[in-house]
Amino acid sequence: MENAINQIITNYGGRPDRLMDMLIAIQEQFGYISRGAILTLSNELGLSQVDVEQTISFYHFLSTKPRGKYAIYLNNSVVAYMFGRQAIKEAFEKETGITFGQVTPDGLIGLFDTACIGMNDQEPAAIINNKVFTRLTPYRVKEIVQYMRKGLSLDELVNESYGDGKNQHPFLKAMVSSNIRRKGMVLSDQYTMGKVIKEILPKMSPEGVIAEIKHSHIRGRGGAGFPTGFKWEFCRRAKGQKHYVVCNADEGEPGTFKDRVILTEKPELVFEGMAVAGYAIGGDEGILYLRYEYRYMKDYLEWVLQNMREQNLLGENIGGIEGFNFDIRIQFGAGAYVCGEESALLESLEGKRGEPRDKPPFPVEKGYLGQPTIINNVETFATAVRIIENGGEWFTQFGTEDSTGTKILSISGDCMFPGVYEVNWGFNVEDMLNMVGAYDVQAVQVGGPSGTLIAPNEFHRTLGYSDLSTGGSMIIFNKQRNLLKDVVLNFMEFFIDESCGSCSTCRNMPQVLRNKLLKILKGKGVRKDLDDLQAWAKVLQPSRCGLGQTAANPIVSSLKNFRHLYENLLQKDLDFDEGFDLVAAVQDSCNYVGRVPKFHH
Amino acid sequence: MANLIKFKIDGVECMAEAGTYIVEAARQNGIFIPTLCNMAGLIPKGACRVCTVRINGRFMTSCTTPVTDGMEIESNSPEILDLRKSIVELLFVSGNHFCPACEKSGNCELQALGYLFQMMVPRFPYEFPKKEVDASSPKIIKDQNRCILCKRCIKSIKDEQGRSFFAFRNRGNHLEVVLDKEMGMKMTDELAEKAMRNCPVGSILVKEKGFAMPIGSRKFDKKPIGSEVQV
């Protein structure tokens, strides 16, 4: 085994900043990262063993204990539950005889919960050894486990047909469906690969490219909405030995899956966008940081990259432009929502725990390996190509004045046609609900758990950076759903699981709020609890990154827009309680001495 | 001093060299901003958030943000002071901090901040989490009950090759700072002492040295924290 570990270390040049790649390779080859592997890594990389372990223990898909020959990761997002996740979970437990978090005694099957895997439009879904299984039913679970017991290969576990579009590609062969239901400029069939690089870039200077992007007023599609042109300009001006282009494909916001679809159906568009960005900022290296949940796309995307190299769209003197060298490699995350935050992503790219960095300095000045770096969302790069192709002026005719262009929405939950819809910014929520066939709607979660939960009286509002800002996640809840118990609580658990833990606020406060919510859900709440929730949520605001700053949003926005749901659960005529259950507190000792708790108030 | 710039803290005119972190620049101007994870000589990380100030409407940590010319910093407003107090209270309820029984009492920065903010009882419910004590090293005890995850030991306690004795494990509210088993066996007396000194609380203790200095004559027993900067 030591030879295999050494080979893996050599494959990544023995560089500590490629530790993540090494760990993933070891995890995949052996099913876990053993003590011996940690020792070899620490010796070869000059790190202490705890230092290696701190990276392993940060990521959900890395483990120091065997995860089973078949490691089953079942999505636990809110929409998974809405579409029968509980029955799937129970079926897996019944068929395997173990509970989630365990591995069968023979080491064959491991069951694990995992946060949103980007399949909300085809839940319940699970990842088994990097292969995605969608639309699971208890019968399929039984069958899959039987197949595993028979020792069938991963491909043989599949008896579904492949999904639509490129999911049928020989290098993809996924049962995932793309579900593109509305096309705009990005998802359009009008795109011709390489046209921008070969026909347009040769006539433009890098400054010209930046000017055109600035003129389009495009803002980042990941959610934060920073003006892309300025980001590229700042990076171009920053001094460094090397400038990097990083594509953020970590889409971890529950309910988002549009980057999955873009990368499946239009990967060339994204890669061409990265090359355009490389030309603009003067960088020759691009990295696609892809979430591990999308590992099943690896061979396909590598094939696309190779194809582009062969057509002189990547590599040296691209598109015939003397000195324009640019290539792209793919690096994977390993299961951490916070790595979607750009500076946490950089830490992860450098082989470390995904803890966000303090800003300033910003990545455009000091990014990957301390060098000027732009980090943009998948959709931003894809859109940039269309802007350069048609001009910034052309782009501004779509959308609104402060939110130009289109937005690709990932729509899921209670609707007839979940999937991906590309709309112009300025679209309103009511039209959106009518577009997807959503009826009897109680609420819409705009922008995922870190966004806002809105009620019907706000469905006239429009999507855009100055009104309802969104990275694209739209989850619809009908009137049968229990918003507090099934939605808000699930979102709070998500933030608790996904906090990096670095800031004292985000490490501790979501749990305090969740416990308070549980108290209210148990019917033990009093009026003061609602005031506390509101006041205590503010303690999260000074957290370092967006995760911490928004971790109370599920509670804050539901408290604002669905206050009656909380009030209905409160104990009547009680404004205050001691917040302490005396009977419960002495129960253990009473049991021990055989007494019944009795108090005189 | 090259390149002196002017800035304001709560309306008070201050001066410092450009690029100085706010917390240090404030100190040079006789203004105390409380900190926990910050430590002179170490790269700051802004982990505890206790030094939060407000600049242009945004919360920033003063240990990681350099002063710039004309910067206006809000530090001792009632809102910010209550925020800092909340964070200290949050640290108290999320660990098991029983000051009267703690070897570090009087030398503990968390306890000192509790007094500074006149914390009577935390507003948040105690969580009483179950935590481990690691006494496997011959030199030190690592008590997770008291750890506030400030990273000071991780950043400052290293061997000659630059390898860390301490590191994080897990994430979120399962996060802890652990000692490397193998390196912990070979820790020198000097490093053990340094680790205890650098720990702002009583999470790292040198064995049999916890009460070397009697309670009553310790750093914060006589004067409150920050009094060396601001009266």
Interface residues (C-beta under 8 A of the other chain):
Chain A: S42 G46 L47 S48 Q49 V50 D51 E53 Q54 S57 F58 A336 R353 D358 P360 I496 D497 E498 S499 C500 G501 S502 C503 S504 T505 R507 N508 M509 Q511 V512 N515 D532 W536 K538 V539 Q541 P542 S543 R544 G579
Chain B: P44 K45 G46 A47 C48 R49 V50 T52 F59 T61 T64 T65 P66 L83 S86 I87 L90 L91 V93 S94 R123 F124 P125 E127 I148 L149 D159 Q161 G162 R163 S164 F165 F166 A167 F168 R169 N170 R171 G172 N173 H174 L175 V178 L179 D180 K181 E182 M183
